[in-house]
Structures are given as structure tokens and as C-alpha cells.
Amino acid sequence: MSQQITLDSHTFELVHRTNKKIKRISLALENKNEIIIKTPLKFPSHKIKEIAYEYKDWILRSINKVPSKNSFDFVSGGLIPFLGEKYPMNLKINEEMKNVRFTFNNDIFTVEYNDTCSKYDDFIEGLKLFYKFNAQKIIDPLFDEWTYKTQLFPDKIGYRYAKGRWGSCSGVNNISINYKLLQFEKKAIEYVVLHELCHIQEKNHSKKFWDLVAFYMPDYKKVEMTLKSKLF
């Protein structure tokens, strides 16, 4: 159940969560626009505003320490990006869960989480694990296609999380791909695969390198722009 509350001109969504395992009242900020108040089952919902007002100073001091509300609005059920599309979530409380788990079937993400201890970062970590689990089976076939087209063959292919880059190719032709690429459509993923394969032949970003990329993907600059719209 949610309400709205305004504290010094900043409007928040006030979310009341109850659970039989909750023994005391707790308050948390999971993003800049939402206050989560967890209470025992019989706590009256009309009194949660009083709690927010009581902790007003703490809330206003803390909003700069939490992420902005974005596409990953896990509390209210936002949309999850996968292979260029955004799909709805079905949030499912599972008190046996230690981590947040994402599964994808019939164009819907089922997100299982523990209501008493799962925080925003736990949802992000769960989404990363979903991408990581699916990266090899989705991206490996793209490497098969592009190594055949280019006749450029990496020594090894690996998948990992990285904040600053989508892929890398070492001096001994080991390629690493950021599994966050699964946010994007297939063409964008193919561009990164091709980009790193071209580094097997041209180790830096010289004119020869970009000419090689353009030879296989003439519209690569347009595709490259897609990657600037990363969601996390």
C-alpha cells in the first residue's frame, strides 16, 4: 500500500510493507523518491505518515546517498531491459530466498525476493546474475557468426561485469565481453563482438581499425550510439 508525502517541497511515495516476521518498525530509502516503512502486520496504515514526519530530518539528509528512481523501479514493478525490449516484472515474495532471483518466461520477468531483507542493490545484483547466466548462450553464437565472416579468431572468450567498457581484447587475443550488453538489441551486441574481433588484427583505434569495422558493419557509428543509452 502506498501514499504520497511532501517534506520541505520534496514529494515521496510512501510505501507500507507488512510481514508476520517483522517485529519492529523500520524505515529505508531505496531511491530518492520512495520511503519504505516496514511494520508488524497489525500496524495501522494511516499512521505511517507520522513515522515519516518523525524521521523527516534523517530522510532529507539521506536522499543524496541513494540512487534516483529509474527504469529499475523494483518496488512498484517497472520494466526490465532484455535484448532491446523492455518487459514487465512479476514481483514474488519468497521468504526462503537469500538473494534476489530473476527468471524470464513468456515475455515476463518473475522476480523472487525476501521482503524482510532485500534492498535496491540486491535487485541490481540479481539482474546482473541473470545477464551473466544468459550471456554465454546468447553471445557465443554471435561470435561463431562473426569469426566466420571475418576469419579473426580469439584465443579465449569470457564474460564479466565492467562499469566503463563493453569489451576488451588483450595482446594475446583473449576477448572479454561485459554481460550488461544483454540490455541491448542484437545489432548492438554484434557491434561489440565485431569491434573486439577487429582488435585481433588492429590492436589500437587507428584509421585501419575503423576502416576494418566499417567494412563489416558500415552503419557501426549509428549502432555505437545505442550503447550510450545504458541503463545501469
C-alpha positions as CSV (number, residue, x, y, z in Angstrom):
1,M,0.0,0.0,0.0
2,S,1.4,3.4,-0.9
3,Q,0.7,7.1,-0.2
4,Q,2.3,10.4,-1.0
5,I,4.0,12.7,1.4
6,T,5.8,16.1,0.9
7,L,8.7,17.0,3.1
8,D,10.2,20.5,2.5
9,S,8.9,20.6,-1.1
10,H,10.3,17.1,-1.9
11,T,7.5,14.6,-2.7
12,F,7.9,11.0,-1.8
13,E,6.0,7.8,-2.5
14,L,5.4,6.3,0.9
15,V,5.3,2.5,0.8
16,H,4.0,0.5,3.7
17,R,5.2,-3.1,3.9
18,T,4.0,-5.6,6.5
19,N,5.1,-9.1,7.2
20,K,4.5,-11.6,10.0
21,K,8.2,-11.9,10.6
22,I,8.7,-8.1,11.1
23,K,8.9,-7.5,14.8
24,R,9.7,-3.8,14.8
25,I,9.2,-0.7,12.7
26,S,11.9,0.2,10.3
27,L,12.4,2.9,7.6
28,A,14.5,2.9,4.5
29,L,15.2,4.9,1.3
30,E,15.7,2.6,-1.7
31,N,15.7,5.6,-4.1
32,K,15.4,9.4,-4.0
33,N,11.6,9.3,-4.5
34,E,10.4,6.5,-2.2
35,I,10.3,5.9,1.5
36,I,9.8,2.3,2.6
37,I,8.3,1.7,6.0
38,K,8.2,-1.9,7.3
39,T,5.9,-2.7,10.2
40,P,4.4,-5.7,12.0
41,L,1.2,-7.0,10.5
42,K,-1.4,-5.1,12.6
43,F,0.2,-1.7,12.4
44,P,-2.4,0.8,11.0
45,S,-1.5,2.2,7.6
46,H,-2.9,5.6,8.4
47,K,-0.1,6.1,10.9
48,I,2.9,5.6,8.7
49,K,2.9,9.3,7.7
50,E,3.6,10.1,11.4
51,I,6.7,7.9,11.2
52,A,7.9,9.7,8.1
53,Y,7.4,13.1,9.8
54,E,9.2,11.9,12.9
55,Y,12.3,10.9,10.7
56,K,12.0,13.9,8.4
57,D,15.5,15.3,9.1
58,W,17.1,11.9,8.5
59,I,15.2,11.4,5.3
60,L,16.2,14.8,3.9
61,R,19.8,14.3,4.8
62,S,19.8,10.8,3.3
63,I,18.3,11.4,-0.2
64,N,21.6,12.2,-1.8
65,K,23.1,8.9,-0.7
66,V,20.6,6.7,-2.6
67,P,20.1,6.2,-6.3
68,S,17.4,8.0,-8.3
69,K,14.3,6.2,-9.2
70,N,14.8,4.8,-12.7
71,S,13.7,2.0,-15.1
72,F,14.6,-0.5,-12.4
73,D,11.7,0.6,-10.1
74,F,11.6,-2.8,-8.4
75,V,9.3,-1.7,-5.6
76,S,6.4,-0.6,-7.9
77,G,7.2,-3.1,-10.7
78,G,9.0,-1.3,-13.5
79,L,10.3,-2.6,-16.8
80,I,13.4,-4.7,-17.3
81,P,15.5,-4.3,-20.5
82,F,16.5,-7.5,-22.3
83,L,17.8,-7.8,-25.9
84,G,16.5,-4.4,-26.9
85,E,13.0,-4.7,-25.4
86,K,11.5,-3.8,-22.0
87,Y,9.5,-6.4,-20.2
88,P,7.2,-6.2,-17.1
89,M,8.0,-7.8,-13.8
90,N,6.0,-10.1,-11.6
91,L,7.3,-9.5,-8.0
92,K,7.1,-12.5,-5.9
93,I,7.9,-12.6,-2.2
94,N,9.8,-15.7,-1.2
95,E,10.9,-15.7,2.4
96,E,13.3,-18.6,1.8
97,M,15.4,-16.5,-0.6
98,K,18.8,-15.2,0.4
99,N,19.4,-13.4,-2.9
100,V,17.1,-11.9,-5.5
101,R,16.4,-14.2,-8.4
102,F,15.2,-13.2,-11.9
103,T,13.7,-15.6,-14.4
104,F,12.2,-14.9,-17.8
105,N,9.3,-16.7,-19.4
106,N,6.6,-15.7,-21.8
107,D,7.8,-12.1,-22.0
108,I,7.6,-11.6,-18.2
109,F,10.3,-11.4,-15.6
110,T,9.5,-13.2,-12.4
111,V,11.5,-11.6,-9.6
112,E,11.7,-13.6,-6.3
113,Y,12.9,-11.7,-3.3
114,N,12.8,-11.8,0.5
115,D,10.6,-8.9,1.6
116,T,12.3,-8.5,5.0
117,C,15.9,-8.1,3.9
118,S,16.2,-7.4,0.1
119,K,17.4,-3.9,-0.8
120,Y,17.7,-2.0,-4.0
121,D,21.3,-3.2,-4.6
122,D,20.2,-6.8,-4.1
123,F,17.8,-6.4,-7.1
124,I,20.6,-4.9,-9.2
125,E,22.9,-7.8,-8.3
126,G,20.1,-10.3,-9.2
127,L,19.7,-8.7,-12.6
128,K,23.4,-8.8,-13.2
129,L,23.4,-12.6,-12.4
130,F,20.5,-13.1,-14.9
131,Y,22.5,-11.3,-17.6
132,K,25.7,-13.3,-16.6
133,F,23.9,-16.6,-16.7
134,N,22.5,-15.9,-20.2
135,A,25.5,-14.1,-21.8
136,Q,27.4,-17.2,-23.0
137,K,24.4,-18.9,-24.6
138,I,23.3,-15.7,-26.4
139,I,26.6,-14.1,-27.3
140,D,28.7,-17.2,-28.1
141,P,26.6,-17.9,-31.3
142,L,27.3,-14.3,-32.4
143,F,31.0,-14.9,-32.1
144,D,30.6,-18.0,-34.2
145,E,28.9,-15.9,-37.0
146,W,31.4,-13.1,-36.9
147,T,34.5,-15.2,-36.7
148,Y,33.3,-17.0,-39.8
149,K,32.7,-13.7,-41.6
150,T,36.0,-12.0,-40.5
151,Q,38.2,-15.1,-40.2
152,L,39.5,-13.5,-37.0
153,F,39.7,-15.9,-34.1
154,P,40.1,-15.1,-30.4
155,D,42.1,-17.4,-28.1
156,K,39.6,-17.2,-25.4
157,I,36.2,-15.5,-24.8
158,G,35.0,-14.6,-21.3
159,Y,32.1,-12.6,-19.8
160,R,32.3,-10.3,-16.8
161,Y,30.8,-7.1,-15.3
162,A,32.5,-3.8,-16.0
163,K,31.5,-0.2,-15.4
164,G,33.5,1.6,-18.0
165,R,33.7,-0.6,-21.2
166,W,31.6,-3.1,-23.2
167,G,34.5,-5.3,-24.2
168,S,38.3,-5.7,-24.4
169,C,40.8,-7.7,-26.4
170,S,44.2,-8.5,-24.8
171,G,47.6,-8.6,-26.6
172,V,47.2,-12.4,-26.8
173,N,43.7,-12.2,-28.3
174,N,41.7,-13.0,-25.2
175,I,38.3,-11.2,-25.5
176,S,36.2,-10.2,-22.6
177,I,32.6,-9.1,-23.0
178,N,30.5,-7.1,-20.5
179,Y,27.4,-9.2,-19.9
180,K,25.4,-6.0,-19.3
181,L,25.2,-5.9,-23.1
182,L,22.2,-8.1,-22.8
183,Q,20.2,-4.8,-22.1
184,F,20.6,-4.0,-25.8
185,E,19.3,-5.3,-29.2
186,K,21.2,-8.0,-31.0
187,K,22.8,-5.5,-33.5
188,A,24.4,-3.5,-30.7
189,I,25.8,-6.7,-29.2
190,E,27.1,-7.8,-32.6
191,Y,28.9,-4.4,-32.9
192,V,30.8,-5.0,-29.7
193,V,31.7,-8.6,-30.8
194,L,32.9,-7.3,-34.2
195,H,34.8,-4.4,-32.5
196,E,36.8,-6.7,-30.3
197,L,37.4,-9.2,-33.1
198,C,38.9,-6.4,-35.2
199,H,41.4,-5.7,-32.4
200,I,42.9,-9.1,-33.2
201,Q,44.1,-7.6,-36.5
202,E,44.5,-4.0,-35.4
203,K,45.5,-3.5,-31.8
204,N,44.7,0.2,-31.5
205,H,41.9,2.5,-32.7
206,S,43.8,3.6,-35.8
207,K,42.2,4.5,-39.1
208,K,42.9,1.0,-40.3
209,F,41.0,-0.4,-37.3
210,W,37.9,1.8,-38.0
211,D,38.1,1.0,-41.7
212,L,38.0,-2.7,-40.9
213,V,35.0,-2.3,-38.6
214,A,33.2,-0.2,-41.3
215,F,34.0,-2.9,-43.9
216,Y,31.9,-5.4,-42.0
217,M,29.4,-3.0,-40.4
218,P,29.0,0.2,-42.5
219,D,26.5,1.7,-40.0
220,Y,28.6,1.0,-36.9
221,K,28.5,4.7,-35.8
222,K,24.8,4.6,-35.5
223,V,24.8,1.3,-33.7
224,E,27.6,2.6,-31.4
225,M,25.3,5.5,-30.2
226,T,22.8,2.9,-28.9
227,L,25.3,1.8,-26.3
228,K,25.4,5.3,-24.8
229,S,21.9,4.8,-23.5
230,K,22.9,2.2,-20.9
231,L,20.5,1.9,-18.0
232,F,22.9,1.0,-15.2
